[in-house]
């Protein structure tokens, strides 16, 4: 299932990048997200990306997002399949 994980990692990296570009005033949060984005970009470009790797990166994003209250989350902990950061910032999901 590496292709699925790679696609999900690519979507997550895209969402992080767009969030950072659209919110330059969030200096501390963007610095933390930049580190995660680099790792997620790498995960999206390798065939050895696993579900565990994807989940680890999602947990990193969740920790930053929840701590800074960047987006409202519909679950109290863990990754949401309806992640607001991804929904708002990924090309396939963003409003026109």
Secondary structure, DSSP 8 states (H G I E B T S, - for coil): -HHHHHHHHHHHHHHHHHHHHHTTT-HHHHHHHHHHHHHHHHHHT-TT--HHHHHHHHHHHHHHHHHHT-S--SSSSS--TT-HHHHHHSTTTS--
